[in-house]
Amino acid sequence: MTSQSVIARPYAEAAFSIAKQDSSIEEWSSDMQKIKAVFTNEKIISLLSNPDLSYSDKTQIFLDLFEGEISDKASSFIKVCGDNKRLKNLPEIINFFNELALESLNKKNVAVFSSFQLEEKQIQKITSALEKRLDSEVVIDFEIDKSLIGGLKIAYEDQVLDMSIKRKLGLLQAQLRN
């Protein structure tokens, strides 16, 4: 377990505990996704690493981003993270929270990598097959990875199914070397 995990997991578990107690897991999940989305913005990242701002100022600016957008409890959670100088850990905290939320809702998080954009019919077929294989509802994150050349790579829990042409070419290359 990385040091990031050691820091992030207790915060995620605390947030999840509150969400579960209030029967608001889906609302919390939605709020968490909104919070995580801002970490793709370079200005936010530079704000959090700006040594000229106090941590309380950083927390307040961060909270102002979500004014009226997230629940009061999620705002309070951000404030707690800010008070404990953990704003930069929020993406990792949210990842752990999402794992707990999906598990409680009997859903599995799956990443599907393809070398091109998949059509809706293909997405439905993949989703159906994965739900049958995993015996639960799946939440799929589709990503494009041109290096695969063709085929798919599917990752869930601690498993990876690599059905890409890149992998097959690598295996063929290894066989030819031996």
C-alpha positions in Angstrom: 0.0 0.0 0.0 1.5 3.3 -1.0 1.8 6.3 1.3 -0.9 8.0 -0.7 -3.2 5.0 0.0 -2.4 5.2 3.7 -3.5 8.8 3.7 -6.5 8.6 1.4 -8.2 5.4 2.5 -9.3 6.6 6.0 -10.9 9.8 4.5 -12.7 7.7 1.9 -14.0 5.3 4.5 -15.2 8.2 6.7 -17.0 9.8 3.8 -18.5 6.5 2.7 -19.6 5.8 6.2 -21.5 9.0 6.3 -23.0 8.4 2.8 -24.1 4.9 3.8 -25.6 6.1 7.1 -27.6 8.8 5.3 -28.6 6.4 2.4 -27.1 9.0 0.0 -24.3 7.0 -1.6 -25.3 7.9 -5.1 -25.6 11.6 -4.2 -22.1 11.5 -2.6 -20.8 9.7 -5.7 -22.1 12.4 -8.0 -20.6 15.1 -5.8 -17.3 13.2 -5.6 -17.1 13.0 -9.4 -17.7 16.8 -9.7 -14.9 17.4 -7.2 -12.5 15.0 -9.0 -13.3 16.6 -12.4 -11.6 19.9 -11.4 -8.3 18.2 -10.9 -7.9 18.0 -14.7 -7.5 21.8 -14.6 -3.9 23.0 -14.4 -5.0 26.2 -12.6 -6.4 24.1 -9.7 -3.3 22.0 -9.5 -1.1 25.2 -9.4 -3.5 26.7 -6.8 -3.0 23.8 -4.5 0.8 23.9 -4.8 1.1 27.7 -4.5 3.3 28.4 -1.4 2.1 32.0 -1.3 -1.4 31.0 -0.2 -2.3 29.8 3.2 -4.0 26.4 3.3 -7.2 28.0 4.7 -7.2 30.3 1.7 -6.7 27.4 -0.7 -9.5 25.6 1.0 -11.9 28.5 0.7 -11.1 29.1 -2.9 -11.6 25.4 -3.6 -14.9 25.4 -1.7 -16.0 28.5 -3.7 -15.7 26.4 -6.9 -18.5 24.2 -5.8 -20.9 26.8 -4.3 -24.4 25.4 -4.9 -23.0 22.5 -7.0 -22.5 19.9 -4.3 -24.3 18.9 -1.0 -23.5 20.6 2.3 -22.0 17.4 3.6 -19.7 17.1 0.6 -18.6 20.7 1.2 -18.0 20.0 4.8 -15.9 17.0 3.7 -13.8 19.3 1.5 -13.4 21.6 4.5 -12.1 18.8 6.7 -9.7 17.7 4.0 -8.5 21.3 3.6 -8.2 21.8 7.4 -6.0 18.7 7.4 -3.9 19.8 4.4 -5.3 16.9 2.2 -6.8 18.8 -0.7 -4.1 17.5 -3.1 -5.1 13.9 -1.9 -8.7 14.3 -3.0 -8.4 12.4 -6.3 -7.0 9.3 -4.5 -9.6 9.7 -1.7 -12.3 9.8 -4.3 -11.0 6.7 -6.1 -11.2 4.8 -2.8 -14.6 6.2 -2.1 -15.8 5.1 -5.6 -14.5 1.6 -5.0 -16.5 1.4 -1.7 -19.6 2.9 -3.3 -19.6 0.5 -6.3 -19.0 -2.5 -4.0 -22.0 -1.6 -1.8 -24.2 -1.2 -4.9 -23.0 -4.5 -6.3 -21.4 -2.8 -9.2 -17.9 -3.3 -10.6 -15.7 -0.7 -12.1 -14.2 -1.8 -15.5 -11.7 0.0 -17.8 -12.0 -0.9 -21.5 -9.2 0.2 -23.8 -9.6 0.2 -27.5 -7.5 1.6 -30.4 -10.6 3.4 -31.8 -13.9 4.7 -30.7 -16.4 1.9 -30.3 -19.9 2.0 -31.7 -22.9 1.9 -29.4 -23.8 -1.7 -30.5 -20.3 -2.8 -29.6 -20.4 -1.1 -26.2 -23.7 -2.8 -25.4 -22.4 -6.2 -26.4 -19.2 -5.7 -24.2 -21.3 -4.4 -21.3 -23.7 -7.4 -21.5 -20.8 -9.9 -21.7 -19.0 -8.3 -18.7 -22.1 -8.2 -16.6 -22.7 -11.9 -17.3 -19.1 -12.8 -16.5 -18.8 -10.7 -13.3 -22.4 -11.4 -12.2 -23.0 -7.8 -11.3 -23.8 -4.5 -13.0 -20.7 -2.8 -14.4 -19.6 0.8 -14.7 -17.4 1.0 -17.7 -14.7 3.6 -18.5 -13.9 3.5 -22.2 -10.5 4.8 -23.2 -8.8 5.0 -26.5 -5.2 3.6 -26.7 -3.8 3.8 -30.2 -0.8 1.7 -29.2 -3.1 -1.4 -29.0 -3.3 -1.4 -32.9 -6.6 -3.3 -32.6 -8.6 -5.5 -30.3 -9.4 -4.7 -26.7 -7.8 -4.6 -23.3 -10.2 -4.9 -20.3 -9.1 -4.3 -16.7 -11.2 -4.9 -13.6 -10.4 -5.6 -10.0 -6.9 -7.1 -10.2 -7.4 -8.8 -13.6 -6.5 -7.7 -17.1 -7.8 -9.4 -20.2 -5.5 -8.3 -23.0 -7.0 -9.3 -26.4 -5.1 -6.6 -28.4 -3.1 -7.1 -31.6 -0.2 -5.4 -29.8 -0.1 -8.3 -27.3 -0.5 -11.0 -29.9 2.4 -9.5 -32.0 4.5 -9.4 -28.8 3.7 -13.1 -28.2 4.5 -14.0 -31.8 7.8 -12.0 -31.6 8.8 -13.9 -28.4 8.0 -17.3 -30.1 10.1 -16.4 -33.1 13.1 -15.5 -30.8 13.0 -18.9 -29.1 
